[in-house]
């Protein structure tokens, strides 16, 4: 295994809009920390949605191999997609890391990455490398097939519905997000779907379907508490038809890791997953909090594909 450079040139791609603009306001403090701790770095700031993926391509074309994202889970999602969508540098040659500066910071929570910038940068100086699986999802949108990568958790059914609603009207913080989840619950109507995974088929009305590489999403929820980031398997959770009251009553289970003990919620592990709608209403999809599209949806795993400096 290639040993990381003990003092690399980090190419920073920062999202100044992260955490409602807090990242941009605190950048001078972060820059002072980088200088105090002896980091060699360059920095570019994202200007719009999708810009992070373009910036990472530019860095790789110019020979950069150490990428540091600064932002939240959305920034992380964009950077990983930029890394795996480009074709001129094998992702295995790239060292990637994140200085978390978002609202939820769920991916950082999985990997024990501190949200305090000084603690994070001091930890990064140790240069501990690990590998994580990456998910690739193929889906439908506007009558066409699309493909996207994800690094954390994908959600379907109600999760996809919420993802679509939040694209139209984003949540400002965790409390606002939870209020919206409860608000939209009344508007959601379950549709019938088919889940095919590793030779098994399940057909039912599903409240939610989650496919995870890591355990945490939506600001600390554990919808896939059995996820392991580097085992070559997706963690699959699905909840069959539940009343809206029952969903609200089970909210503590979303956070404490006991979700799979509910009799109408199942957990499995699989290398390949396909979800199809049965009736005329498609099942919606989001990944890493980003609304993508609808069924039919197919999930493929790229085993230990991301080289992470944690």
PyMOL commands that set and color helices and strands:
alter all, ss='L'
color gray80, all
select helices_A, chain A and resi 18-36+51-61+73-85+91-93+106-110+117-124+158-168+174-185+244-249+251-256+259-261
alter helices_A, ss='H'
color red, helices_A
select strands_A, chain A and resi 9-14+40-45+66-71+95-100+129-141+144-150+153-157+192-197+200-212+234-240+265-270+272-277+284-287+290-309
alter strands_A, ss='S'
color yellow, strands_A
deselect
rebuild
show_as cartoon
